[in-house]
């Protein structure tokens, strides 16, 4: 593997990690000697610093990871805080509704009800403090999720039982009873 290909491979891997990755793991994945990976990481880190990028490559906790540059802390903080105030997407609202009416419920069950993968949406809801882990499903060991007191505060009710009935909001279709049973089991 050329140096350019190795650098690109390392960058691609580090772009998707959520915790530091060791040089050994990077060497195994890229099928490159550890010493060459170490040199490439040091070269990339120096290159980013010299180019005065908005991010940096740091060695922390025994591994490597991208971080926003410390000089950008103010703008990153503004983005993160303003992002918390933005409206939820339609997908997030639908997922939140399923959780609110079915809680406690597993991520897999929410995905099955919605018919789509809800992984990213669940992370958003958890990050915003609207949903939290609330135990484990006895049969499968899956994590169960429920709404939080912050959710109740935001929608202006005291308890989950105060949520409005679903029937008036659903279309008048054949099989409505099955739909309601699915949501309220």
C-alpha positions in Angstrom: 0.0 0.0 0.0 1.4 3.4 -1.0 1.8 6.2 1.6 -1.0 8.1 0.0 -3.3 5.1 0.1 -2.4 4.4 3.7 -3.0 8.0 4.7 -6.4 8.0 3.0 -7.3 4.6 4.6 -6.4 5.9 8.1 -8.4 9.1 7.5 -11.4 7.1 6.4 -11.3 4.8 9.4 -10.7 7.7 11.9 -13.6 9.6 10.4 -16.1 7.0 11.5 -14.8 6.0 14.9 -16.4 7.2 18.2 -13.4 6.3 20.4 -9.6 6.3 19.8 -8.2 3.5 17.6 -4.8 2.0 18.4 -2.0 1.9 15.9 -2.1 -1.9 16.1 -5.7 -2.1 15.0 -5.1 0.4 12.1 -2.1 -1.7 11.1 -4.2 -4.9 11.1 -7.1 -3.3 9.1 -4.7 -1.7 6.5 -2.4 -4.8 6.5 0.5 -2.5 7.0 3.4 -2.7 9.5 2.7 -0.9 12.7 5.8 1.3 12.3 4.6 2.5 9.0 1.1 3.3 10.5 2.8 5.1 13.4 4.8 7.2 11.0 1.7 8.0 8.8 -0.3 9.1 11.9 2.5 11.4 13.1 2.8 12.8 9.5 -1.0 13.4 9.2 -1.1 15.1 12.7 1.7 17.4 11.7 0.2 18.1 8.3 -3.2 19.1 9.8 -1.5 21.3 12.4 0.7 23.0 9.7 -2.3 23.6 7.5 -4.2 25.2 10.4 -7.2 23.0 10.0 -10.4 23.2 12.1 -9.6 19.8 13.4 -6.6 17.9 14.7 -5.5 14.3 15.0 -4.6 13.4 18.5 -3.2 10.4 20.3 -5.3 9.9 23.4 -6.1 6.9 25.6 -3.8 4.7 23.8 -5.3 5.4 20.3 -5.8 8.0 17.7 -8.9 10.1 16.9 -9.9 13.3 15.2 -11.0 16.2 17.5 -12.1 19.7 16.7 -9.2 22.2 17.1 -9.1 23.9 20.5 -9.1 27.3 18.8 -12.6 26.4 17.4 -14.2 25.7 20.8 -16.4 28.8 20.7 -17.9 28.1 17.3 -18.3 24.4 18.0 -20.0 25.2 21.3 -22.3 27.6 19.5 -23.2 24.9 16.9 -23.8 22.2 19.5 -26.0 24.5 21.7 -27.9 26.0 18.8 -28.4 22.5 17.4 -30.2 21.6 20.6 -32.7 24.3 20.0 -33.5 23.2 16.4 -36.8 21.4 15.7 -37.0 17.7 15.5 -37.2 16.0 12.1 -40.4 14.2 11.1 -38.5 10.9 11.6 -37.5 11.9 15.1 -41.1 13.0 15.9 -42.5 9.6 14.7 -39.9 7.7 16.6 -40.5 9.7 19.7 -44.3 9.0 19.4 -43.7 5.3 19.1 -41.5 5.3 22.2 -44.0 7.5 24.1 -46.9 5.2 23.4 -45.1 1.9 23.6 -42.6 2.5 26.4 -40.6 0.8 27.6 -39.7 -0.4 24.1 -36.6 -1.8 22.4 -34.9 -0.1 19.5 -35.7 -3.2 17.3 -39.4 -2.9 18.1 -39.4 0.8 17.3 -37.6 0.0 14.0 -40.2 -2.7 13.3 -43.1 -0.4 13.9 -41.7 2.4 11.8 -40.4 0.1 9.1 -37.0 1.8 9.0 -33.7 1.8 11.0 -34.0 4.2 13.9 -30.4 4.1 15.1 -29.4 7.7 14.2 -32.8 9.1 15.3 -32.5 7.3 18.7 -29.1 8.9 19.2 -30.6 12.3 18.5 -33.4 11.7 21.0 -31.1 10.5 23.7 -28.7 13.4 23.1 -31.5 15.8 23.4 -32.6 14.2 26.7 -36.0 13.2 25.4 -35.4 9.4 25.7 -33.4 7.3 28.0 -32.5 3.7 28.7 -34.9 2.2 31.1 -33.9 -1.5 31.6 -33.5 -4.7 29.6 -36.0 -6.9 27.8 -36.0 -10.1 29.8 -36.3 -12.4 26.7 -33.7 -10.9 24.5 -31.6 -8.7 26.8 -32.2 -5.7 24.4 -32.0 -2.3 26.0 -35.5 -0.7 26.6 -36.1 3.0 26.1 -38.6 5.3 27.7 -39.3 9.0 27.5 -37.8 11.3 30.2 -39.2 13.9 32.5 -37.8 16.5 30.2 -40.0 15.1 27.4 -43.0 15.4 29.7 -42.0 19.0 30.6 -41.6 19.9 26.9 -45.0 18.6 25.8 -46.7 20.0 28.9 -48.0 16.9 30.7 -47.4 15.4 34.1 -47.2 11.7 33.3 -47.2 9.4 30.3 -50.8 8.4 31.0 -51.8 12.0 30.2 -50.9 11.5 26.5 -53.9 12.0 24.2 -55.6 8.9 22.8 -54.3 7.9 19.4 -57.6 7.0 17.7 -58.8 10.5 16.8 -55.5 11.2 15.0 -55.4 8.1 12.9 -57.0 7.8 9.4 -60.3 6.0 9.1 -59.1 2.8 7.5 -59.9 -0.9 7.5 -57.8 -2.7 10.1 -57.6 0.3 12.4 -58.1 -2.0 15.4 -54.9 -3.9 14.4 -53.0 -0.7 14.1 -54.1 0.5 17.5 -53.4 -2.9 19.0 -49.8 -2.7 17.6 -49.3 0.8 19.2 -50.9 0.2 22.5 -50.0 -3.5 23.4 
